Amino acid sequence: MTLMRMPLTCWAWFTTAVLALLSFPVLLGGGILLLLDRTVGTSFFIPGGLVFGSSVLTSHTGGSPILWQHLFWFFGHPEVYIAILPGMGATSHILSTFARKPVFGYRAMVFAIFAIGLLGFFVWGHHMFISGMSPYSAMTFSILTLSIGVPSAVKTFNWLGTLWGARIRFTTPMLFAIGFVSLFVAGGITGLVLGQTSLDLPMHDTYFVPAHFHLVMGVASIFGMFAAIYFWFPKMFGPLHEREVGQDSTSG
C-alpha cells in the first residue's frame, strides 16, 4: 500500500484531521480571551465607552469586536470543510464501488482534496464583507473564495466521470452518495454567488445565506453520513435485514 493507492476516504479524513488540528486552537484562544473579557475585565474584544442600558463601560478600552470575528471565522470556515470533506471521501469510494470501476482521475481527486483544505484557511474574510474591511482586502478574499470552486469542480466532474458509462447498482448507499453530489453542486453554486462582494452585500442577512450554508454543511454532510453508514455498517457487523437496507441484503 502506497500513498497514491490509499482510498480517497483516507485522504479526505487525513485532510480533515489536519484542518481540525490547525483551526480549533484559534477558536480556543479566542474563547479564552472572551472569557477574560467577561470575568477579569480585560479589553480584547470590548471597546471603550460601550453603553449597556443607562450605564457606560468605563473599565474597558481599546477592544475590537472585529478581532473576535477574525478569530472565530478563521476557525469557522475550515470547520465547514471539516464537516464536508469526510462525506466527499466516502462518496468517492461508494460511487466507485457501485459504478464497478475505478474512480476517475484519482490523483486529481487527491490534489483537489488538499487544495480545498489549504484554500479553506485563506477565505475566512468572506464572512465579514459588511464589517467595513478595505475593498482591497474584500477583493482578495473574494478571489480566493472563487478559486475554491476549481478543486470543487474537479471533484464534481470526476464523480460524474466515474459514473459515465458505468454499470451502476442503485443500492441504498449509492443513492445517498448520488444525492450528496447533487446537494454539493447546488450548495457550491450558491457559494460562488456569495463569494462576490457586489452580490454578498445586498444578500447578507437574507435566507439565501443559510440556504447555501445548510445545503453544503447540513444536508449534503448528512447524506454523506447516511451513505457511509449504509455502506460500512454491514461490512462491520454483518448484512442488514432487507427491510432495513431498503434494497437487497448485499447492498453493503
Buried (B, 14 or more C-beta within 10 A) or exposed (E): EEEEEEBBBEBBBBBBEBBBEBBBEBBEEBBEBBEBBEEEEBBBBBBEEBEEEEEEBEEBEEBEEBEBBBBBBBBBBBBBBBBBBBBBBBBBBBBBBBBEBEBBBBEBBBBBBBBBBBBBBBBBBBBBBEBEBEEEEBEBBBEBBBBBBEBBBBBBBBBEBBBEEBEBBEBBBBBBBBBBBEBBBBBBEBBBEBBBBEBBEEBEEEEBBEEBBBBBBBBBBBBBBBBBBBBBBBEEEEBBEEEEBEBEEEBB
